[in-house]
Amino acid sequence: MSGPVLILMLVATVILMIVAISRFKVHPFIAIMALSLLFGLAAGIPLVDRTVDGAKVSGIASVIGAGFSSTFSSIGIVIILGALIGSILEATGAALKFADLIIKAVGKRHPVLAMQLMGWVVSIAVFCDSGFVILNPIRKALVSRTGASSVAMTFGLSSGLYLSHVFIPPTPGPIAAASTLGIGDNLLLVMGLGALCSIFPIIAGLAFANYIGRKVKADDEGASQSYEELIQAYGALPGALNSIAPILVPLILMGASSVVNMAHGAGFTADLARFLGTPIIALSVGVILAFVQLATAGKKSLFQGITEATLKSVGPILFITAAGGVLGKVIASTELVTYITEHADALKAIGIFFPFLLAALLKTSLGSSTVAITTTAGIVAPMLTALGFDSTLGAALVCMAIGAGAMTVSHANDSYFWVVTNFGALSPQRGYRVQSLGTLILGLSAMAEILLLSLLA
């Protein structure tokens, strides 16, 4: 089958996927799996395994099974462990302690920036939706305490949460994308680049928050509960070191492993550093430290319930992520990759904008940043060489471009849009002016920084 026909079929598959999920409310897992099957059959993948000229050619069932199992096995445990750490931080009040530390560091004179940084740190371990719910009482208390605009504080918090949600593991989207793009063992690089790529959008988001705060008013200007009362109502919070250890220690372990690998270290100590720095092991250590935090807070009995709730919440994400891997495997098993490679110059002209635009299309159409990230990564992974980003750093930049696209834009089909507008006391119309326009600015500013980094790399 000719390359142009395969491209048209892929475009049609993506459009059908968008329509099925957004218009007919088909679950993303079913939509992606079904359309992957149809695309594979239409693209000429055989019905069953066969041998052609002495070479084994996998049938469509084998391709789907391989795509699902490889994705699930590589990131499933990591996603579960990362989500479990976040759930425990939420239960112990460590997320509030994070917020307290940032407020003290930034100061009362910069409340919007404090909210941004607070959200950015907390969302590394806690989903942006639940992170907004957790930190919203602090936002309201700070509005009352500082006299800042409620709308500015709302978008400050929203933007900070959103940035780390799409850029920085152990959030499921970035982990899944990194694994699919072949850099799952370089999570520290992805984390560092995610932090770096947050600079431009943090600045742009801060400017937009202050601007829109003067133009739009919320229904909750002022708050009835002070910040001190909020902390007292929650109960005794963990200490600073105890709060950050479940996140900081895994980062240190993964960083040490990266240093050993770059230095080509040998011997037992080097092997031990590599072992402890493996994402699964590093995050397991984080879970242990989080459990210690839970026990110290006198809430050890909650661990089983927290674990069960976490497994239920991440289940859909795991399966959607694996479905995205299936689509990528199916694409890689067709002649499309060969055709694209042969016409690499045309694709390189689009370059880093290709994953950004594809993720933005899926995000705007489907609403879910995680679905947009995982699906785009599956489509783009076989094309990294053609795009000219087949190095480790290049793949990490593509991962960032996908994350930037997955912010663009949040509107009525996005659950986060409704979390922000409802808890931020905004009508849907005002939500479009604040959250939708703001996330467009976040995505474009992030992409501007990613483009600059790609030119310098």
C-alpha positions as CSV (number, residue, x, y, z in Angstrom):
1,M,0.0,0.0,0.0
2,S,1.3,3.4,-0.9
3,G,2.6,5.8,1.7
4,P,0.2,8.7,1.0
5,V,-2.8,6.3,1.4
6,L,-1.4,5.1,4.7
7,I,-1.0,8.7,5.9
8,L,-4.6,9.4,4.9
9,M,-5.7,6.3,6.7
10,L,-3.9,7.4,9.8
11,V,-5.5,10.8,9.7
12,A,-8.9,9.2,9.3
13,T,-8.1,6.9,12.2
14,V,-7.3,9.8,14.5
15,I,-10.4,11.7,13.4
16,L,-12.6,8.7,14.0
17,M,-11.0,8.2,17.4
18,I,-11.8,11.8,18.3
19,V,-15.4,11.5,17.1
20,A,-15.9,8.2,18.9
21,I,-14.6,9.5,22.2
22,S,-16.0,13.0,22.2
23,R,-19.2,12.7,20.2
24,F,-20.4,9.2,20.9
25,K,-18.8,8.9,24.4
26,V,-17.0,5.7,23.6
27,H,-14.4,4.9,26.3
28,P,-10.9,5.9,25.1
29,F,-9.6,2.3,25.7
30,I,-12.2,0.8,23.5
31,A,-11.9,3.5,20.8
32,I,-8.1,3.3,20.6
33,M,-8.0,-0.5,20.6
34,A,-10.8,-1.0,18.0
35,L,-9.4,1.6,15.7
36,S,-5.9,0.2,16.1
37,L,-7.2,-3.1,14.9
38,L,-9.1,-1.6,12.0
39,F,-6.1,0.5,10.9
40,G,-3.8,-2.5,11.1
41,L,-6.0,-4.7,9.0
42,A,-6.6,-1.9,6.5
43,A,-2.9,-1.2,6.3
44,G,-2.1,-4.8,5.3
45,I,-1.0,-6.5,8.6
46,P,-1.9,-10.2,8.1
47,L,-4.7,-11.9,10.1
48,V,-2.3,-14.5,11.5
49,D,1.5,-15.0,12.0
50,R,3.2,-16.2,8.8
51,T,6.6,-16.7,7.3
52,V,7.5,-14.6,4.2
53,D,10.9,-15.3,2.5
54,G,12.2,-16.9,5.6
55,A,11.2,-14.0,7.9
56,K,8.4,-14.2,10.4
57,V,5.7,-11.6,10.0
58,S,3.4,-11.1,13.0
59,G,-0.3,-11.2,12.6
60,I,-2.6,-8.4,13.9
61,A,-3.4,-10.2,17.1
62,S,0.3,-10.7,17.9
63,V,1.1,-7.1,17.1
64,I,-1.7,-5.9,19.4
65,G,-0.6,-8.2,22.2
66,A,3.0,-7.1,21.9
67,G,2.1,-3.5,21.9
68,F,-0.1,-3.8,25.0
69,S,2.2,-6.0,27.0
70,S,5.4,-4.1,26.3
71,T,3.8,-0.8,27.3
72,F,2.0,-2.2,30.3
73,S,5.1,-4.0,31.7
74,S,7.4,-1.0,31.2
75,I,5.4,1.6,33.0
76,G,2.5,0.0,34.8
77,I,4.3,-0.5,38.1
78,V,5.9,3.0,37.9
79,I,2.5,4.7,37.4
80,I,1.0,2.8,40.4
81,L,3.9,3.6,42.7
82,G,3.9,7.3,41.7
83,A,0.2,7.6,42.2
84,L,0.4,5.8,45.6
85,I,3.0,8.2,46.8
86,G,0.8,11.1,45.8
87,S,-2.3,9.6,47.6
88,I,-0.3,9.2,50.8
89,L,1.0,12.8,50.6
90,E,-2.6,13.9,50.3
91,A,-3.8,11.8,53.3
92,T,-1.0,12.9,55.7
93,G,-1.2,16.6,54.8
94,A,2.3,16.6,53.3
95,A,0.8,18.5,50.3
96,L,-0.2,21.3,52.6
97,K,3.3,21.3,54.2
98,F,4.7,21.7,50.7
99,A,2.5,24.7,50.2
100,D,3.5,26.1,53.6
101,L,7.2,25.8,52.7
102,I,6.7,27.6,49.4
103,I,4.7,30.4,50.9
104,K,7.5,31.0,53.4
105,A,10.1,30.9,50.6
106,V,8.3,33.2,48.2
107,G,6.7,35.5,50.7
108,K,3.4,37.2,51.2
109,R,4.2,39.9,48.6
110,H,4.0,37.5,45.7
111,P,0.9,35.4,46.4
112,V,0.2,34.4,42.8
113,L,3.8,33.2,42.2
114,A,3.5,31.3,45.5
115,M,0.3,29.6,44.3
116,Q,2.0,28.7,41.0
117,L,5.1,27.2,42.6
118,M,3.0,25.5,45.2
119,G,0.9,23.8,42.5
120,W,3.9,23.0,40.4
121,V,5.6,21.1,43.3
122,V,2.5,19.4,44.6
123,S,1.4,18.2,41.1
124,I,4.7,16.3,40.6
125,A,3.1,13.6,42.9
126,V,-0.6,14.5,43.0
127,F,-2.9,14.7,39.9
128,C,-3.7,18.3,39.0
129,D,-7.4,17.8,39.5
130,S,-7.1,16.5,43.1
131,G,-4.2,19.0,43.6
132,F,-6.5,21.9,42.9
133,V,-9.1,20.5,45.3
134,I,-6.4,20.0,48.0
135,L,-4.9,23.5,47.6
136,N,-8.0,25.5,46.9
137,P,-8.7,26.2,50.6
138,I,-5.2,27.6,50.9
139,R,-5.9,29.7,47.8
140,K,-9.0,31.2,49.3
141,A,-7.3,31.8,52.6
142,L,-4.4,33.6,50.9
143,V,-6.9,35.7,48.9
144,S,-8.3,36.9,52.2
145,R,-4.9,37.3,53.8
146,T,-3.2,39.2,51.0
147,G,-6.1,40.9,49.2
148,A,-4.9,39.4,45.9
149,S,-7.4,38.8,43.0
150,S,-9.2,35.5,43.4
151,V,-9.1,35.0,39.7
152,A,-5.4,35.6,39.5
153,M,-4.8,33.2,42.3
154,T,-7.1,30.6,40.7
155,F,-5.1,30.6,37.4
156,G,-1.8,30.9,39.2
157,L,-2.7,27.6,41.0
158,S,-4.2,26.0,37.9
159,S,-1.2,26.8,35.7
160,G,1.4,25.5,38.2
161,L,-0.5,22.3,38.7
162,Y,-0.9,21.8,34.9
163,L,2.7,22.4,34.0
164,S,4.2,19.6,36.2
165,H,1.2,17.4,35.3
166,V,2.2,17.3,31.6
167,F,6.0,17.7,31.9
168,I,7.3,15.9,35.0
169,P,7.2,12.3,36.0
170,P,6.0,10.4,38.1
171,T,2.7,11.8,36.6
172,P,1.4,9.0,34.3
173,G,1.4,11.0,31.1
174,P,5.1,12.0,31.0
175,I,6.1,8.5,32.3
176,A,4.1,6.8,29.5
177,A,5.5,9.1,26.9
178,A,9.1,8.7,28.0
179,S,8.7,4.9,28.0
180,T,7.0,4.9,24.6
181,L,9.7,7.2,23.1
182,G,12.5,4.9,24.4
183,I,13.8,7.0,27.3
184,G,12.0,5.3,30.2
185,D,15.4,4.6,31.8
186,N,16.3,8.3,31.7
187,L,13.5,9.7,33.8
188,L,15.8,12.1,35.6
189,L,16.6,13.8,32.2
190,V,12.8,14.0,31.5
191,M,12.3,15.5,35.0
192,G,15.1,18.0,34.6
193,L,14.0,19.0,31.1
194,G,10.4,19.3,32.3
195,A,11.5,21.7,35.1
196,L,13.5,23.7,32.6
197,C,10.7,23.8,30.1
198,S,8.4,25.2,32.8
199,I,10.3,28.5,33.0
200,F,8.7,30.3,30.0
201,P,5.2,29.2,30.8
202,I,5.5,30.0,34.5
203,I,6.5,33.6,33.5
204,A,3.8,33.8,30.8
205,G,1.2,32.2,33.2
206,L,2.1,34.7,36.0
207,A,1.8,37.7,33.6
208,F,-1.6,36.4,32.3
209,A,-2.9,35.6,35.8
210,N,-2.2,39.2,37.0
211,Y,-3.7,40.6,33.8
212,I,-6.9,38.5,33.8
213,G,-7.3,39.1,37.5
214,R,-7.9,42.8,36.7
215,K,-10.4,41.9,34.0
216,V,-12.5,39.1,35.5
217,K,-14.0,38.8,38.9
218,A,-15.0,35.6,40.7
219,D,-17.9,34.9,43.0
220,D,-15.6,34.2,46.0
221,E,-13.7,37.4,46.4
222,G,-12.6,37.0,50.0
223,A,-12.5,33.9,52.2
224,S,-14.1,33.0,55.5
225,Q,-11.3,30.8,56.8
226,S,-7.8,32.0,57.5
227,Y,-4.7,30.1,56.5
228,E,-3.9,29.3,60.2
229,E,-7.4,28.0,60.8
230,L,-7.1,25.8,57.7
231,I,-3.9,24.2,59.0
232,Q,-5.4,23.7,62.4
233,A,-8.5,22.1,61.0
234,Y,-6.4,19.6,59.0
235,G,-4.4,18.6,62.1
236,A,-0.7,18.3,62.8
237,L,1.2,18.3,59.5
238,P,4.4,16.2,58.9
239,G,7.8,17.9,59.3
240,A,9.4,19.5,56.3
241,L,12.0,16.7,55.7
242,N,9.4,14.0,56.3
243,S,7.1,15.7,53.8
244,I,9.5,16.0,50.9
245,A,11.4,12.7,51.5
246,P,9.0,10.5,49.4
247,I,9.7,12.7,46.4
248,L,13.2,13.9,47.0
249,V,14.9,10.6,47.8
250,P,13.7,8.8,44.6
251,L,15.0,11.8,42.6
252,I,18.3,11.6,44.3
253,L,18.5,7.8,43.7
254,M,17.7,8.3,40.0
255,G,20.2,11.1,39.8
256,A,22.9,9.0,41.3
257,S,22.2,6.2,38.8
258,S,22.4,8.6,35.9
259,V,25.8,9.9,37.2
260,V,27.1,6.4,37.5
261,N,26.0,5.5,34.0
262,M,27.6,8.7,32.5
263,A,30.8,7.9,34.3
264,H,30.7,4.3,33.2
265,G,31.1,3.1,36.8
266,A,31.8,-0.5,37.6
267,G,31.8,-2.7,40.6
268,F,29.3,-3.5,43.4
269,T,28.8,0.2,44.4
270,A,28.0,1.2,40.9
271,D,25.7,-1.7,40.4
272,L,23.9,-0.9,43.6
273,A,23.5,2.7,42.5
274,R,22.0,1.6,39.2
275,F,19.7,-0.8,41.0
276,L,18.4,1.8,43.4
277,G,18.1,4.4,40.6
278,T,15.9,2.2,38.5
279,P,12.5,4.0,38.4
280,I,10.6,1.0,39.9
281,I,13.1,0.6,42.8
282,A,13.5,4.4,43.4
283,L,9.7,4.9,43.6
284,S,9.4,1.8,45.8
285,V,11.7,3.5,48.2
286,G,9.5,6.6,47.9
287,V,6.5,4.5,48.9
288,I,8.3,3.1,51.9
289,L,9.1,6.6,53.0
290,A,5.6,7.7,52.4
291,F,4.3,4.8,54.5
292,V,6.7,5.9,57.3
293,Q,5.1,9.3,57.0
294,L,1.7,7.8,57.3
295,A,2.7,5.8,60.3
296,T,4.3,8.8,62.0
297,A,1.0,10.7,61.5
298,G,-0.9,7.9,63.3
299,K,-2.7,6.9,60.1
300,K,-1.1,3.6,59.3
301,S,-4.5,1.9,59.3
302,L,-5.5,3.9,56.3
303,F,-2.8,2.4,54.1
304,Q,-4.8,-0.5,52.7
305,G,-7.7,1.8,51.9
306,I,-5.4,4.3,50.2
307,T,-3.8,1.5,48.2
308,E,-7.1,0.1,47.0
309,A,-8.4,3.6,46.1
310,T,-5.2,4.3,44.2
311,L,-5.3,1.1,42.2
312,K,-8.9,1.8,41.2
313,S,-8.1,5.4,40.2
314,V,-5.0,4.5,38.1
315,G,-6.6,1.4,36.4
316,P,-8.2,3.3,33.6
317,I,-5.0,5.3,33.0
318,L,-3.0,2.1,32.8
319,F,-5.2,0.6,30.2
320,I,-5.6,3.8,28.1
321,T,-1.8,4.1,28.2
322,A,-1.4,0.5,27.1
323,A,-3.9,1.1,24.3
324,G,-1.8,4.0,23.1
325,G,1.2,1.6,23.0
326,V,-0.9,-0.7,20.8
327,L,-1.6,2.0,18.3
328,G,2.1,2.9,18.2
329,K,3.0,-0.8,17.7
330,V,0.4,-1.2,14.9
331,I,1.8,1.9,13.1
332,A,5.3,0.6,13.5
333,S,4.3,-2.7,11.9
334,T,3.1,-1.1,8.7
335,E,5.0,0.4,5.8
336,L,4.2,3.9,7.0
337,V,7.4,4.3,9.0
338,T,9.4,3.2,5.9
339,Y,7.6,5.7,3.8
340,I,8.1,8.5,6.3
341,T,11.8,7.7,6.7
342,E,12.2,7.8,2.9
343,H,10.6,11.3,2.9
344,A,12.3,12.5,6.1
345,D,13.2,15.9,4.7
346,A,9.5,17.0,4.5
347,L,8.8,15.8,8.0
348,K,11.9,17.5,9.3
349,A,10.6,20.8,8.0
350,I,7.8,20.5,10.5
351,G,10.2,19.1,13.1
352,I,9.4,19.6,16.8
353,F,6.0,21.2,15.9
354,F,4.6,17.9,14.6
355,P,4.2,16.2,18.0
356,F,3.1,19.5,19.5
357,L,0.3,20.1,16.9
358,L,-0.8,16.4,17.1
359,A,-1.1,16.5,20.9
360,A,-2.8,19.9,20.8
361,L,-5.4,18.5,18.3
362,L,-6.1,15.4,20.5
363,K,-6.2,17.5,23.7
364,T,-8.6,20.1,22.4
365,S,-10.8,17.4,20.8
366,L,-10.7,14.8,23.5
367,G,-10.2,16.8,26.7
368,S,-7.8,14.4,28.5
369,S,-4.2,15.5,28.6
370,T,-3.1,11.9,29.5
371,V,-4.9,10.4,26.5
372,A,-3.4,13.1,24.3
373,I,0.1,12.5,25.6
374,T,0.0,8.7,25.4
375,T,-1.7,8.6,22.0
376,T,0.6,11.1,20.5
377,A,3.7,9.4,21.9
378,G,2.5,6.1,20.3
379,I,2.1,7.7,16.9
380,V,5.3,9.7,17.0
381,A,7.6,7.1,18.5
382,P,8.2,5.2,15.1
383,M,8.9,8.6,13.5
384,L,11.7,9.9,15.8
385,T,14.4,9.2,13.3
386,A,12.5,10.9,10.5
387,L,11.9,13.9,12.7
388,G,15.6,14.1,13.5
389,F,15.1,13.5,17.2
390,D,16.3,10.0,17.6
391,S,19.0,10.8,20.3
392,T,18.2,10.6,24.0
393,L,18.0,14.4,24.3
394,G,16.0,14.6,21.1
395,A,13.4,12.1,22.3
396,A,13.2,14.0,25.6
397,L,12.5,17.3,23.7
398,V,9.8,15.5,21.7
399,C,8.3,14.3,25.1
400,M,8.3,18.0,26.2
401,A,6.6,19.1,22.9
402,I,3.9,16.5,23.4
403,G,3.4,17.8,26.9
404,A,3.1,21.3,25.7
405,G,0.5,20.3,23.1
406,A,-1.4,18.4,25.8
407,M,-2.0,21.7,27.6
408,T,-3.5,23.3,24.5
409,V,-6.3,23.9,25.4
410,S,-8.4,23.1,28.4
411,H,-12.1,23.7,27.8
412,A,-15.6,22.2,28.5
413,N,-14.6,18.6,27.5
414,D,-11.8,18.6,30.1
415,S,-12.6,17.6,33.7
416,Y,-9.9,19.9,34.9
417,F,-11.7,22.8,33.3
418,W,-14.7,22.1,35.5
419,V,-12.6,21.6,38.6
420,V,-10.9,25.0,38.1
421,T,-14.1,26.9,37.3
422,N,-16.3,25.3,40.0
423,F,-13.7,25.6,42.8
424,G,-12.6,28.9,41.5
425,A,-16.2,30.3,41.6
426,L,-16.2,31.0,37.9
427,S,-19.0,30.7,35.4
428,P,-18.3,28.6,32.2
429,Q,-18.1,31.8,30.2
430,R,-15.6,33.3,32.6
431,G,-13.8,30.0,32.6
432,Y,-13.2,30.2,28.9
433,R,-11.6,33.7,29.4
434,V,-9.4,32.4,32.3
435,Q,-8.7,28.7,31.9
436,S,-9.1,28.2,28.2
437,L,-7.2,31.3,27.0
438,G,-4.7,30.8,29.8
439,T,-3.8,27.2,28.8
440,L,-3.4,28.4,25.2
441,I,-0.8,30.9,26.4
442,L,0.8,28.2,28.5
443,G,1.1,25.8,25.6
444,L,2.4,28.4,23.1
445,S,5.0,29.8,25.6
446,A,6.2,26.3,26.5
447,M,6.5,25.5,22.8
448,A,8.5,28.6,22.2
449,E,11.0,27.5,24.9
450,I,11.1,24.0,23.6
451,L,11.8,25.3,20.1
452,L,14.7,27.4,21.4
453,L,16.1,24.5,23.3
454,S,15.9,22.3,20.2
455,L,17.9,24.8,18.2
456,L,20.5,25.0,20.9
457,A,20.7,21.2,21.4
